[in-house]
Amino acid sequence: MNKKKSSIFSGMLGNNIVLSSLMVVSPVIICGDTLKNAAALVYAFSAITFLSVMISSFVPTKLSYTVKIIIYAIISSFVYIPVKLAAQEFFPGAVERIGIYFPLLAVNSLIIFRSEAELYKLPKDHMIVKLIFYILGFDAVMIATGFVRELFAYGTINGRIVDVNTPVIGLAQPFGGFIFLGLFCGLYRCIRSAVINKKEDIRSDADVSCK
């Protein structure tokens, strides 16, 4: 039971879609250079993904895989329209700043592939919880990336100037985002590996003591 619960909640840390599966990395690398951009992307990704996956879960399972993927893409495209209109109200200029990566969120891999391969095979309540934690996993990486890159690239936090003596201008560029995300992924995987090894050691010690 604990293992089953762990797999449901793992999307936030243990199986983060960005740091572990390297999904939806382009918006993080290209657009995640400020908190304003990060907040707009978090809103768009969360709203589009949650609504699209929930609506798509009612698509008949008997349809062929190809047809279902096309239907998922169409549904997410329709969901994108009101999300974009709301973004223009709540995040002025965000759609223009983010550019093509904003509409690309409507066909992100969590909607198109991971939902069909994994989420729709779960009971509805488990699917919803796991979906939420997958979304939160992306959101956490997006916010952390936007915060760090804005701080060290521009010397600001959410547009407010802070005291950073040696700004790293390259972090504002896509190659800087790529390097930062690579280091972030490496740190994440080292920590995850250490935690897994520790759990295995504890489990093996428990098995030995039981014998």
Steps between C-alpha positions, in 0.01 A plus 500: 500500500781741587673423172178570310450833680863591435459445126192725493673790679838454329434754222609785726843370603571133437396501134503867405399534134769760429794386712442126471320445168636810321150588379383858425856632527487755215287762681720465810821552302385768258245701700581432865731796547272713720236442767239678287555260214510208743169599660331532160632161390394338829149635452479392136651154550290425809170616352546350154637169622249439779193592296619319186587176681175501697284559193700251292454230765141463372616406149398137432789260560392276212617752241835442333808657652551738206141625510518557876823701470339721235193553719720589800681760292172650376359518854812669636495747210145605591597527868792722402272775361334613828827445690679735260224763529523487879880522485476823302295646786694370800851492348520801263762452233576141610367338182716728285810450719469122503410481132457163332567311822166613642282317243742206499390429857168387352671197349747425779606139550313460829171557318576310182711203611534456877123520555430218254795285610449535875232729642195357325588151624449611861174532696354848454584626852859374477533650153394844623743497793789379285421758231500781759840394632644474149381857439640618835832339409523711185383811685767463770780465244365793297481736799841397636660544158338839441603624844865394478553609140338841551698559819840420354442611141324832558560570869125523561222299665164541330630816338630658822870575516700314765864516600679254272858609439592256225205428269544202266356642177520164322226357725249718315583325172370159387847341535510629859159347566617171350811493722303597810234234438774242439659580836156499665427156352838367614446622857145361504609157377787482749264576787238256373761226457631556853147482643421181307825335610432595861152348483640180348761477776232544766282238331786250472594554867138441597489178295818374665371579850173318426692189407 
